[in-house]
């Protein structure tokens, strides 16, 4: 009887695992199709998407944000960089642009009346970040952290200048990884500043200056 119960439990666990694995692979296939299709869709997307007050927009193709959520949770790119790249560059530019507006909405009237003395510096930071992102020939090894920053910009940063500095440090790397998360290029020379969040492990080793 005990042996029979053990066999049933094993079969049940195996069936559940197989079912979950099958659903996950189906989801990845759909995700791959959406990422490929996004190359065409991005041309038609408006520069300004509808977003909630003091919040950020989501891609009209829901699987795109779901993809970044998946990477933020598990840490692996899952697909080759040429498939991911258009969606990543779009999401990066969209989030940076919206961060400026969200910060303004969160400010009081007195703060909004003050001139922004860091405007030129932030524009240069934005240009550097977007250019660096466009130059990658593979997913940066900090890709998990970048996805976190794109999904929840306000979790740790309420100001655009601080958010841009975090993006700049995280994207200013040379090491890239495969779709399975294995490092393939680059040697990072300078240590990243300490961050106590348990989800930041992927970018902890070393950054370039």
C-alpha positions as CSV (number, residue, x, y, z in Angstrom):
1,X,0.0,0.0,0.0
2,X,2.8,2.4,1.0
3,X,4.6,1.6,-2.3
4,X,1.5,2.2,-4.3
5,X,0.9,5.6,-2.5
6,X,4.5,6.6,-3.2
7,X,4.0,5.7,-6.9
8,X,0.8,7.8,-7.1
9,X,2.5,10.8,-5.4
10,X,5.5,10.5,-7.8
11,X,3.2,10.3,-10.8
12,X,1.1,13.2,-9.6
13,X,4.2,15.4,-9.0
14,X,5.6,14.4,-12.4
15,X,2.3,15.2,-14.2
16,X,2.1,18.6,-12.5
17,X,5.7,19.4,-13.3
18,X,5.2,18.3,-16.9
19,X,2.0,20.4,-17.2
20,X,3.7,23.5,-15.8
21,X,6.7,23.0,-18.1
22,X,4.4,22.5,-21.1
23,X,2.5,25.7,-20.3
24,X,5.7,27.6,-19.7
25,X,7.1,26.5,-23.1
26,X,3.9,27.5,-24.8
27,X,4.1,30.9,-23.1
28,X,7.7,31.3,-24.3
29,X,6.7,30.5,-27.9
30,X,4.0,33.2,-27.8
31,X,6.4,35.6,-26.2
32,X,9.0,34.9,-28.9
33,X,6.4,35.7,-31.6
34,X,5.4,38.9,-29.9
35,X,9.0,40.1,-29.5
36,X,9.6,39.4,-33.2
37,X,6.3,41.1,-34.2
38,X,7.1,44.1,-32.0
39,X,9.8,45.2,-34.5
40,X,7.0,46.2,-36.9
41,X,4.6,47.4,-34.2
42,X,7.1,49.8,-32.7
43,X,7.0,51.9,-35.9
44,X,3.3,52.5,-35.4
45,X,3.3,53.1,-31.7
46,X,2.7,56.7,-30.6
47,X,5.5,58.4,-28.6
48,X,3.2,59.1,-25.8
49,X,1.1,56.3,-24.4
50,X,-1.7,56.6,-21.9
51,X,-0.5,56.2,-18.3
52,X,-2.1,56.6,-14.9
53,X,-1.4,59.7,-12.8
54,X,2.0,59.5,-11.2
55,X,2.5,56.2,-12.9
56,X,4.0,54.6,-16.0
57,X,2.4,53.2,-19.2
58,X,2.5,49.6,-20.3
59,X,3.2,48.3,-23.7
60,X,0.0,47.8,-25.8
61,X,1.3,44.3,-26.4
62,X,0.9,42.9,-22.8
63,X,3.4,40.0,-23.4
64,X,6.2,42.6,-23.7
65,X,5.9,43.8,-20.1
66,X,5.3,40.2,-19.0
67,X,8.7,39.3,-20.6
68,X,10.5,42.0,-18.6
69,X,8.7,40.8,-15.4
70,X,9.9,37.3,-16.2
71,X,13.5,38.4,-16.6
72,X,13.4,40.5,-13.5
73,X,12.2,37.5,-11.5
74,X,14.4,34.7,-12.9
75,X,17.4,36.6,-14.3
76,X,17.9,35.0,-17.7
77,X,17.2,36.7,-21.0
78,X,15.7,33.5,-22.5
79,X,16.0,34.7,-26.1
80,X,18.8,35.9,-28.3
81,X,19.7,39.6,-28.1
82,X,18.6,40.4,-31.7
83,X,15.1,39.3,-30.7
84,X,15.0,41.2,-27.4
85,X,16.8,44.4,-28.5
86,X,14.0,46.3,-30.1
87,X,11.7,45.8,-27.2
88,X,14.4,46.7,-24.7
89,X,15.4,49.9,-26.5
90,X,11.8,51.0,-26.7
91,X,11.0,50.2,-23.1
92,X,14.2,52.0,-22.0
93,X,13.5,55.2,-23.9
94,X,9.8,55.2,-23.0
95,X,10.5,54.8,-19.2
96,X,13.1,57.5,-19.1
97,X,10.8,59.9,-20.9
98,X,7.9,59.2,-18.6
99,X,10.1,59.5,-15.5
100,X,10.5,63.2,-16.2
101,X,6.7,63.7,-16.3
102,X,6.1,61.5,-13.3
103,X,8.6,63.4,-11.1
104,X,6.8,66.6,-12.0
105,X,3.5,65.2,-11.1
106,X,4.8,64.1,-7.7
107,X,6.3,67.5,-6.9
108,X,4.5,70.3,-5.1
109,X,3.8,73.6,-6.7
110,X,6.8,75.3,-5.1
111,X,9.2,72.5,-6.3
112,X,7.8,72.7,-9.8
113,X,8.4,76.5,-9.9
114,X,12.1,76.1,-9.2
115,X,14.4,76.0,-12.3
116,X,15.9,72.6,-13.0
117,X,19.7,73.3,-12.9
118,X,20.5,69.6,-13.8
119,X,18.5,69.6,-17.0
120,X,21.5,69.6,-19.3
121,X,23.3,67.0,-17.3
122,X,20.3,64.7,-17.4
123,X,19.9,65.1,-21.1
124,X,23.5,64.0,-21.5
125,X,22.9,61.1,-19.2
126,X,19.8,60.1,-21.2
127,X,21.8,60.2,-24.5
128,X,24.6,58.2,-23.0
129,X,22.3,55.5,-21.6
130,X,20.4,55.1,-24.9
131,X,23.6,55.1,-27.0
132,X,25.2,52.5,-24.7
133,X,22.1,50.3,-24.9
134,X,22.0,50.5,-28.7
135,X,25.7,49.5,-28.9
136,X,25.4,46.1,-27.1
137,X,25.8,43.1,-29.3
138,X,24.4,40.9,-26.6
139,X,22.3,41.1,-23.4
140,X,24.4,43.0,-20.7
141,X,25.1,40.8,-17.7
142,X,23.2,43.4,-15.6
143,X,20.0,42.7,-17.7
144,X,18.0,41.5,-14.7
145,X,18.6,44.7,-12.8
146,X,17.9,46.8,-15.8
147,X,14.5,45.1,-16.2
148,X,13.8,45.8,-12.5
149,X,14.6,49.5,-13.0
150,X,12.4,49.7,-16.1
151,X,9.4,47.9,-14.4
152,X,9.5,49.7,-11.1
153,X,11.4,53.0,-11.4
154,X,9.8,54.5,-8.3
155,X,10.6,51.7,-6.0
156,X,14.0,53.2,-5.0
157,X,14.1,56.5,-6.9
158,X,11.7,59.4,-6.8
159,X,13.9,61.8,-8.7
160,X,14.9,61.6,-12.3
161,X,18.5,62.5,-11.8
162,X,19.0,59.7,-9.2
163,X,17.2,57.3,-11.4
164,X,19.3,58.1,-14.4
165,X,22.5,57.7,-12.4
166,X,21.3,54.2,-11.4
167,X,20.6,53.3,-15.0
168,X,23.9,54.8,-16.1
169,X,25.9,52.7,-13.6
170,X,23.9,49.5,-14.4
171,X,24.2,49.8,-18.2
172,X,27.8,51.0,-18.3
173,X,29.2,47.4,-18.5
174,X,31.0,45.4,-21.3
175,X,30.2,41.8,-20.2
176,X,27.3,40.2,-22.1
177,X,25.4,37.0,-21.5
178,X,23.7,34.3,-23.5
179,X,20.0,33.7,-23.5
180,X,20.7,31.1,-20.7
181,X,22.6,33.7,-18.5
182,X,26.1,32.5,-19.3
183,X,28.8,35.2,-19.6
184,X,30.5,35.4,-22.9
185,X,32.4,38.6,-23.2
186,X,34.1,41.4,-21.3
187,X,35.9,41.9,-18.0
188,X,34.5,44.4,-15.5
189,X,37.1,46.4,-13.7
190,X,35.4,48.6,-11.0
191,X,33.2,47.5,-8.1
192,X,29.6,48.6,-8.1
193,X,28.5,50.6,-5.1
194,X,26.8,48.6,-2.4
195,X,23.1,47.9,-2.7
196,X,21.3,45.9,0.0
197,X,18.4,44.7,-2.1
198,X,18.5,40.8,-2.4
199,X,17.4,41.0,-6.0
200,X,20.5,42.8,-7.2
201,X,22.8,39.9,-7.2
202,X,23.2,39.7,-10.9
203,X,25.0,43.0,-11.2
204,X,27.0,42.8,-8.0
205,X,30.4,41.7,-9.4
206,X,32.1,44.6,-11.3
207,X,31.3,47.6,-13.5
208,X,33.3,49.7,-15.9
209,X,33.8,53.4,-15.0
